[in-house]
Amino acid sequence: MTLHGIDINPDGIAHARTRLRGEFVVGDLYQLGALLHGRRVDVIFTMGMLIHLHPETLPGLIEAMRDHARRWLVFVEQVSVTN
């Protein structure tokens, strides 16, 4: 098993590299295909990330995630009626 991690924050990537074995890169999910070098992965997991993106960009980003996930997309996200 190989763990891939992408974070826009270099500190988050540095933190992951000290605690986990895997491939971790600083990057923007809008370039998901380039960051994964065209590879497909079994699971794409987000946690508290989608809430920070512009709503108009979400359909395209989720479609790109679907294109790169062989099995599952797992979103653990905040849901708010007022936001």
Backbone as XML, in Angstrom:
<?xml version="1.0"?>
<chain id="A" units="angstrom">
  <residue number="1" name="MET">
    <atom name="N" x="0.841" y="-1.169" z="0.000"/>
    <atom name="CA" x="0.000" y="0.000" z="0.000"/>
    <atom name="C" x="0.887" y="1.233" z="0.000"/>
  </residue>
  <residue number="2" name="THR">
    <atom name="N" x="0.502" y="2.206" z="-0.781"/>
    <atom name="CA" x="1.196" y="3.480" z="-0.801"/>
    <atom name="C" x="0.216" y="4.579" z="-0.429"/>
  </residue>
  <residue number="3" name="LEU">
    <atom name="N" x="0.611" y="5.409" z="0.485"/>
    <atom name="CA" x="-0.196" y="6.545" z="0.902"/>
    <atom name="C" x="0.299" y="7.777" z="0.159"/>
  </residue>
  <residue number="4" name="HIS">
    <atom name="N" x="-0.620" y="8.491" z="-0.482"/>
    <atom name="CA" x="-0.301" y="9.747" z="-1.154"/>
    <atom name="C" x="-1.008" y="10.851" z="-0.390"/>
  </residue>
  <residue number="5" name="GLY">
    <atom name="N" x="-0.307" y="11.941" z="-0.137"/>
    <atom name="CA" x="-0.919" y="13.082" z="0.531"/>
    <atom name="C" x="-0.640" y="14.347" z="-0.240"/>
  </residue>
  <residue number="6" name="ILE">
    <atom name="N" x="-1.667" y="15.175" z="-0.378"/>
    <atom name="CA" x="-1.546" y="16.467" z="-1.044"/>
    <atom name="C" x="-2.095" y="17.512" z="-0.099"/>
  </residue>
  <residue number="7" name="ASP">
    <atom name="N" x="-1.333" y="18.571" z="0.090"/>
    <atom name="CA" x="-1.797" y="19.682" z="0.913"/>
    <atom name="C" x="-1.233" y="20.962" z="0.341"/>
  </residue>
  <residue number="8" name="ILE">
    <atom name="N" x="-2.020" y="22.011" z="0.374"/>
    <atom name="CA" x="-1.557" y="23.300" z="-0.125"/>
    <atom name="C" x="-0.605" y="23.961" z="0.877"/>
  </residue>
  <residue number="9" name="ASN">
    <atom name="N" x="-0.634" y="23.472" z="2.107"/>
    <atom name="CA" x="0.181" y="24.041" z="3.181"/>
    <atom name="C" x="1.470" y="23.228" z="3.350"/>
  </residue>
  <residue number="10" name="PRO">
    <atom name="N" x="2.632" y="23.831" z="3.102"/>
    <atom name="CA" x="3.892" y="23.101" z="3.261"/>
    <atom name="C" x="4.102" y="22.562" z="4.678"/>
  </residue>
  <residue number="11" name="ASP">
    <atom name="N" x="3.581" y="23.274" z="5.685"/>
    <atom name="CA" x="3.726" y="22.795" z="7.065"/>
    <atom name="C" x="2.952" y="21.488" z="7.278"/>
  </residue>
  <residue number="12" name="GLY">
    <atom name="N" x="1.789" y="21.366" z="6.645"/>
    <atom name="CA" x="1.018" y="20.130" z="6.749"/>
    <atom name="C" x="1.755" y="18.950" z="6.132"/>
  </residue>
  <residue number="13" name="ILE">
    <atom name="N" x="2.404" y="19.188" z="5.006"/>
    <atom name="CA" x="3.178" y="18.130" z="4.348"/>
    <atom name="C" x="4.392" y="17.761" z="5.201"/>
  </residue>
  <residue number="14" name="ALA">
    <atom name="N" x="5.074" y="18.759" z="5.743"/>
    <atom name="CA" x="6.240" y="18.489" z="6.599"/>
    <atom name="C" x="5.821" y="17.664" z="7.813"/>
  </residue>
  <residue number="15" name="HIS">
    <atom name="N" x="4.684" y="17.999" z="8.386"/>
    <atom name="CA" x="4.158" y="17.255" z="9.544"/>
    <atom name="C" x="3.886" y="15.800" z="9.165"/>
  </residue>
  <residue number="16" name="ALA">
    <atom name="N" x="3.233" y="15.580" z="8.029"/>
    <atom name="CA" x="2.925" y="14.217" z="7.588"/>
    <atom name="C" x="4.203" y="13.414" z="7.358"/>
  </residue>
  <residue number="17" name="ARG">
    <atom name="N" x="5.197" y="14.045" z="6.766"/>
    <atom name="CA" x="6.442" y="13.333" z="6.455"/>
    <atom name="C" x="7.174" y="12.861" z="7.710"/>
  </residue>
  <residue number="18" name="THR">
    <atom name="N" x="6.962" y="13.525" z="8.832"/>
    <atom name="CA" x="7.632" y="13.106" z="10.067"/>
    <atom name="C" x="6.888" y="11.966" z="10.756"/>
  </residue>
  <residue number="19" name="ARG">
    <atom name="N" x="5.656" y="11.682" z="10.330"/>
    <atom name="CA" x="4.842" y="10.705" z="11.050"/>
    <atom name="C" x="4.395" y="9.499" z="10.225"/>
  </residue>
  <residue number="20" name="LEU">
    <atom name="N" x="4.442" y="9.622" z="8.909"/>
    <atom name="CA" x="3.913" y="8.562" z="8.052"/>
    <atom name="C" x="4.875" y="8.251" z="6.913"/>
  </residue>
  <residue number="21" name="ARG">
    <atom name="N" x="4.787" y="7.034" z="6.419"/>
    <atom name="CA" x="5.528" y="6.678" z="5.210"/>
    <atom name="C" x="4.588" y="6.830" z="4.027"/>
  </residue>
  <residue number="22" name="GLY">
    <atom name="N" x="5.044" y="7.523" z="3.019"/>
    <atom name="CA" x="4.225" y="7.717" z="1.835"/>
    <atom name="C" x="4.815" y="8.781" z="0.942"/>
  </residue>
  <residue number="23" name="GLU">
    <atom name="N" x="4.043" y="9.149" z="-0.054"/>
    <atom name="CA" x="4.430" y="10.203" z="-0.987"/>
    <atom name="C" x="3.577" y="11.427" z="-0.695"/>
  </residue>
  <residue number="24" name="PHE">
    <atom name="N" x="4.220" y="12.487" z="-0.226"/>
    <atom name="CA" x="3.504" y="13.691" z="0.174"/>
    <atom name="C" x="4.024" y="14.869" z="-0.634"/>
  </residue>
  <residue number="25" name="VAL">
    <atom name="N" x="3.110" y="15.630" z="-1.209"/>
    <atom name="CA" x="3.506" y="16.775" z="-2.025"/>
    <atom name="C" x="2.692" y="18.000" z="-1.657"/>
  </residue>
  <residue number="26" name="VAL">
    <atom name="N" x="3.353" y="19.135" z="-1.750"/>
    <atom name="CA" x="2.660" y="20.410" z="-1.613"/>
    <atom name="C" x="2.006" y="20.679" z="-2.960"/>
  </residue>
  <residue number="27" name="GLY">
    <atom name="N" x="0.729" y="20.915" z="-2.944"/>
    <atom name="CA" x="0.061" y="21.151" z="-4.211"/>
    <atom name="C" x="-1.376" y="21.576" z="-4.038"/>
  </residue>
  <residue number="28" name="ASP">
    <atom name="N" x="-1.963" y="21.897" z="-5.154"/>
    <atom name="CA" x="-3.317" y="22.405" z="-5.251"/>
    <atom name="C" x="-4.184" y="21.318" z="-5.907"/>
  </residue>
  <residue number="29" name="LEU">
    <atom name="N" x="-5.276" y="20.952" z="-5.288"/>
    <atom name="CA" x="-6.117" y="19.882" z="-5.826"/>
    <atom name="C" x="-6.687" y="20.193" z="-7.200"/>
  </residue>
  <residue number="30" name="TYR">
    <atom name="N" x="-6.673" y="21.455" z="-7.590"/>
    <atom name="CA" x="-7.134" y="21.791" z="-8.929"/>
    <atom name="C" x="-6.193" y="21.223" z="-9.994"/>
  </residue>
  <residue number="31" name="GLN">
    <atom name="N" x="-5.002" y="20.789" z="-9.587"/>
    <atom name="CA" x="-4.063" y="20.119" z="-10.493"/>
    <atom name="C" x="-3.888" y="18.650" z="-10.088"/>
  </residue>
  <residue number="32" name="LEU">
    <atom name="N" x="-4.957" y="18.016" z="-9.680"/>
    <atom name="CA" x="-4.913" y="16.647" z="-9.166"/>
    <atom name="C" x="-4.245" y="15.681" z="-10.138"/>
  </residue>
  <residue number="33" name="GLY">
    <atom name="N" x="-4.602" y="15.739" z="-11.405"/>
    <atom name="CA" x="-4.030" y="14.822" z="-12.382"/>
    <atom name="C" x="-2.523" y="14.955" z="-12.480"/>
  </residue>
  <residue number="34" name="ALA">
    <atom name="N" x="-2.025" y="16.180" z="-12.493"/>
    <atom name="CA" x="-0.578" y="16.409" z="-12.567"/>
    <atom name="C" x="0.102" y="15.950" z="-11.277"/>
  </residue>
  <residue number="35" name="LEU">
    <atom name="N" x="-0.518" y="16.193" z="-10.136"/>
    <atom name="CA" x="0.078" y="15.802" z="-8.854"/>
    <atom name="C" x="0.167" y="14.288" z="-8.712"/>
  </residue>
  <residue number="36" name="LEU">
    <atom name="N" x="-0.804" y="13.577" z="-9.261"/>
    <atom name="CA" x="-0.786" y="12.114" z="-9.208"/>
    <atom name="C" x="-0.066" y="11.514" z="-10.416"/>
  </residue>
  <residue number="37" name="HIS">
    <atom name="N" x="0.450" y="12.371" z="-11.282"/>
    <atom name="CA" x="1.160" y="11.925" z="-12.486"/>
    <atom name="C" x="0.284" y="10.979" z="-13.308"/>
  </residue>
  <residue number="38" name="GLY">
    <atom name="N" x="-1.012" y="11.302" z="-13.377"/>
    <atom name="CA" x="-1.934" y="10.507" z="-14.175"/>
    <atom name="C" x="-2.354" y="9.181" z="-13.560"/>
  </residue>
  <residue number="39" name="ARG">
    <atom name="N" x="-1.814" y="8.853" z="-12.384"/>
    <atom name="CA" x="-2.158" y="7.575" z="-11.738"/>
    <atom name="C" x="-3.564" y="7.628" z="-11.164"/>
  </residue>
  <residue number="40" name="ARG">
    <atom name="N" x="-4.138" y="6.455" z="-11.024"/>
    <atom name="CA" x="-5.411" y="6.315" z="-10.314"/>
    <atom name="C" x="-5.108" y="5.678" z="-8.969"/>
  </residue>
  <residue number="41" name="VAL">
    <atom name="N" x="-5.876" y="6.046" z="-7.971"/>
    <atom name="CA" x="-5.689" y="5.518" z="-6.619"/>
    <atom name="C" x="-6.990" y="4.848" z="-6.186"/>
  </residue>
  <residue number="42" name="ASP">
    <atom name="N" x="-6.917" y="4.020" z="-5.163"/>
    <atom name="CA" x="-8.115" y="3.312" z="-4.699"/>
    <atom name="C" x="-9.100" y="4.243" z="-4.000"/>
  </residue>
  <residue number="43" name="VAL">
    <atom name="N" x="-8.594" y="5.126" z="-3.145"/>
    <atom name="CA" x="-9.457" y="5.982" z="-2.325"/>
    <atom name="C" x="-8.934" y="7.413" z="-2.361"/>
  </residue>
  <residue number="44" name="ILE">
    <atom name="N" x="-9.841" y="8.353" z="-2.525"/>
    <atom name="CA" x="-9.518" y="9.763" z="-2.317"/>
    <atom name="C" x="-10.327" y="10.213" z="-1.114"/>
  </residue>
  <residue number="45" name="PHE">
    <atom name="N" x="-9.641" y="10.771" z="-0.131"/>
    <atom name="CA" x="-10.231" y="11.150" z="1.156"/>
    <atom name="C" x="-9.971" y="12.636" z="1.392"/>
  </residue>
  <residue number="46" name="THR">
    <atom name="N" x="-11.014" y="13.374" z="1.742"/>
    <atom name="CA" x="-10.827" y="14.764" z="2.160"/>
    <atom name="C" x="-11.443" y="14.938" z="3.538"/>
  </residue>
  <residue number="47" name="MET">
    <atom name="N" x="-10.877" y="15.866" z="4.290"/>
    <atom name="CA" x="-11.411" y="16.153" z="5.620"/>
    <atom name="C" x="-11.346" y="17.652" z="5.855"/>
  </residue>
  <residue number="48" name="GLY">
    <atom name="N" x="-12.503" y="18.281" z="5.908"/>
    <atom name="CA" x="-12.575" y="19.702" z="6.194"/>
    <atom name="C" x="-11.920" y="20.579" z="5.143"/>
  </residue>
  <residue number="49" name="MET">
    <atom name="N" x="-11.914" y="20.138" z="3.899"/>
    <atom name="CA" x="-11.239" y="20.876" z="2.847"/>
    <atom name="C" x="-12.216" y="21.512" z="1.867"/>
  </residue>
  <residue number="50" name="LEU">
    <atom name="N" x="-13.234" y="20.797" z="1.450"/>
    <atom name="CA" x="-14.128" y="21.291" z="0.413"/>
    <atom name="C" x="-14.871" y="22.554" z="0.826"/>
  </residue>
  <residue number="51" name="ILE">
    <atom name="N" x="-15.126" y="22.731" z="2.102"/>
    <atom name="CA" x="-15.836" y="23.906" z="2.605"/>
    <atom name="C" x="-15.083" y="25.199" z="2.287"/>
  </residue>
  <residue number="52" name="HIS">
    <atom name="N" x="-13.775" y="25.100" z="2.046"/>
    <atom name="CA" x="-12.952" y="26.284" z="1.797"/>
    <atom name="C" x="-12.870" y="26.659" z="0.317"/>
  </residue>
  <residue number="53" name="LEU">
    <atom name="N" x="-13.466" y="25.873" z="-0.549"/>
    <atom name="CA" x="-13.376" y="26.126" z="-1.990"/>
    <atom name="C" x="-14.638" y="26.815" z="-2.496"/>
  </residue>
  <residue number="54" name="HIS">
    <atom name="N" x="-14.490" y="27.556" z="-3.573"/>
    <atom name="CA" x="-15.640" y="28.246" z="-4.155"/>
    <atom name="C" x="-16.635" y="27.210" z="-4.668"/>
  </residue>
  <residue number="55" name="PRO">
    <atom name="N" x="-17.915" y="27.358" z="-4.328"/>
    <atom name="CA" x="-18.913" y="26.355" z="-4.712"/>
    <atom name="C" x="-18.964" y="26.068" z="-6.211"/>
  </residue>
  <residue number="56" name="GLU">
    <atom name="N" x="-18.702" y="27.062" z="-7.042"/>
    <atom name="CA" x="-18.756" y="26.841" z="-8.486"/>
    <atom name="C" x="-17.650" y="25.907" z="-8.976"/>
  </residue>
  <residue number="57" name="THR">
    <atom name="N" x="-16.565" y="25.775" z="-8.203"/>
    <atom name="CA" x="-15.459" y="24.912" z="-8.623"/>
    <atom name="C" x="-15.652" y="23.456" z="-8.193"/>
  </residue>
  <residue number="58" name="LEU">
    <atom name="N" x="-16.575" y="23.217" z="-7.269"/>
    <atom name="CA" x="-16.730" y="21.876" z="-6.696"/>
    <atom name="C" x="-17.144" y="20.796" z="-7.706"/>
  </residue>
  <residue number="59" name="PRO">
    <atom name="N" x="-18.107" y="21.042" z="-8.589"/>
    <atom name="CA" x="-18.466" y="19.960" z="-9.523"/>
    <atom name="C" x="-17.278" y="19.484" z="-10.364"/>
  </residue>
  <residue number="60" name="GLY">
    <atom name="N" x="-16.482" y="20.396" z="-10.887"/>
    <atom name="CA" x="-15.321" y="20.005" z="-11.687"/>
    <atom name="C" x="-14.271" y="19.286" z="-10.871"/>
  </residue>
  <residue number="61" name="LEU">
    <atom name="N" x="-14.045" y="19.758" z="-9.651"/>
    <atom name="CA" x="-13.051" y="19.122" z="-8.787"/>
    <atom name="C" x="-13.498" y="17.716" z="-8.385"/>
  </residue>
  <residue number="62" name="ILE">
    <atom name="N" x="-14.754" y="17.566" z="-8.034"/>
    <atom name="CA" x="-15.258" y="16.241" z="-7.655"/>
    <atom name="C" x="-15.217" y="15.297" z="-8.859"/>
  </residue>
  <residue number="63" name="GLU">
    <atom name="N" x="-15.506" y="15.797" z="-10.043"/>
    <atom name="CA" x="-15.397" y="14.974" z="-11.253"/>
    <atom name="C" x="-13.953" y="14.516" z="-11.459"/>
  </residue>
  <residue number="64" name="ALA">
    <atom name="N" x="-12.987" y="15.413" z="-11.246"/>
    <atom name="CA" x="-11.572" y="15.039" z="-11.377"/>
    <atom name="C" x="-11.201" y="13.982" z="-10.335"/>
  </residue>
  <residue number="65" name="MET">
    <atom name="N" x="-11.706" y="14.128" z="-9.118"/>
    <atom name="CA" x="-11.447" y="13.125" z="-8.087"/>
    <atom name="C" x="-12.030" y="11.780" z="-8.507"/>
  </residue>
  <residue number="66" name="ARG">
    <atom name="N" x="-13.244" y="11.810" z="-9.043"/>
    <atom name="CA" x="-13.877" y="10.571" z="-9.506"/>
    <atom name="C" x="-13.069" y="9.906" z="-10.615"/>
  </residue>
  <residue number="67" name="ASP">
    <atom name="N" x="-12.500" y="10.717" z="-11.480"/>
    <atom name="CA" x="-11.684" y="10.184" z="-12.567"/>
    <atom name="C" x="-10.405" y="9.512" z="-12.071"/>
  </residue>
  <residue number="68" name="HIS">
    <atom name="N" x="-9.928" y="9.924" z="-10.886"/>
    <atom name="CA" x="-8.659" y="9.397" z="-10.367"/>
    <atom name="C" x="-8.830" y="8.371" z="-9.256"/>
  </residue>
  <residue number="69" name="ALA">
    <atom name="N" x="-10.077" y="8.113" z="-8.863"/>
    <atom name="CA" x="-10.333" y="7.124" z="-7.803"/>
    <atom name="C" x="-10.896" y="5.847" z="-8.428"/>
  </residue>
  <residue number="70" name="ARG">
    <atom name="N" x="-10.205" y="4.749" z="-8.195"/>
    <atom name="CA" x="-10.698" y="3.461" z="-8.707"/>
    <atom name="C" x="-11.910" y="2.972" z="-7.926"/>
  </residue>
  <residue number="71" name="ARG">
    <atom name="N" x="-11.943" y="3.260" z="-6.629"/>
    <atom name="CA" x="-12.995" y="2.657" z="-5.808"/>
    <atom name="C" x="-13.882" y="3.676" z="-5.100"/>
  </residue>
  <residue number="72" name="TRP">
    <atom name="N" x="-13.294" y="4.515" z="-4.254"/>
    <atom name="CA" x="-14.121" y="5.361" z="-3.394"/>
    <atom name="C" x="-13.636" y="6.800" z="-3.330"/>
  </residue>
  <residue number="73" name="LEU">
    <atom name="N" x="-14.615" y="7.672" z="-3.109"/>
    <atom name="CA" x="-14.379" y="9.040" z="-2.659"/>
    <atom name="C" x="-14.974" y="9.114" z="-1.265"/>
  </residue>
  <residue number="74" name="VAL">
    <atom name="N" x="-14.200" y="9.606" z="-0.310"/>
    <atom name="CA" x="-14.677" y="9.734" z="1.067"/>
    <atom name="C" x="-14.507" y="11.187" z="1.460"/>
  </residue>
  <residue number="75" name="PHE">
    <atom name="N" x="-15.622" y="11.864" z="1.724"/>
    <atom name="CA" x="-15.602" y="13.273" z="2.121"/>
    <atom name="C" x="-16.081" y="13.385" z="3.560"/>
  </residue>
  <residue number="76" name="VAL">
    <atom name="N" x="-15.239" y="13.893" z="4.428"/>
    <atom name="CA" x="-15.609" y="14.191" z="5.814"/>
    <atom name="C" x="-15.573" y="15.709" z="5.897"/>
  </residue>
  <residue number="77" name="GLU">
    <atom name="N" x="-16.728" y="16.314" z="5.734"/>
    <atom name="CA" x="-16.795" y="17.761" z="5.550"/>
    <atom name="C" x="-17.849" y="18.389" z="6.444"/>
  </residue>
  <residue number="78" name="GLN">
    <atom name="N" x="-17.673" y="19.661" z="6.678"/>
    <atom name="CA" x="-18.635" y="20.453" z="7.433"/>
    <atom name="C" x="-19.845" y="20.730" z="6.548"/>
  </residue>
  <residue number="79" name="VAL">
    <atom name="N" x="-21.018" y="20.610" z="7.123"/>
    <atom name="CA" x="-22.253" y="20.947" z="6.413"/>
    <atom name="C" x="-22.961" y="21.999" z="7.240"/>
  </residue>
  <residue number="80" name="SER">
    <atom name="N" x="-23.342" y="23.097" z="6.579"/>
    <atom name="CA" x="-24.000" y="24.180" z="7.286"/>
    <atom name="C" x="-25.172" y="24.682" z="6.472"/>
  </residue>
  <residue number="81" name="VAL">
    <atom name="N" x="-26.295" y="24.856" z="7.106"/>
    <atom name="CA" x="-27.482" y="25.372" z="6.428"/>
    <atom name="C" x="-27.283" y="26.844" z="6.090"/>
  </residue>
  <residue number="82" name="THR">
    <atom name="N" x="-26.535" y="27.570" z="6.901"/>
    <atom name="CA" x="-26.396" y="29.015" z="6.714"/>
    <atom name="C" x="-25.149" y="29.391" z="5.924"/>
  </residue>
  <residue number="83" name="ASN">
    <atom name="N" x="-24.270" y="28.460" z="5.606"/>
    <atom name="CA" x="-23.037" y="28.793" z="4.875"/>
    <atom name="C" x="-22.966" y="27.954" z="3.619"/>
  </residue>
</chain>
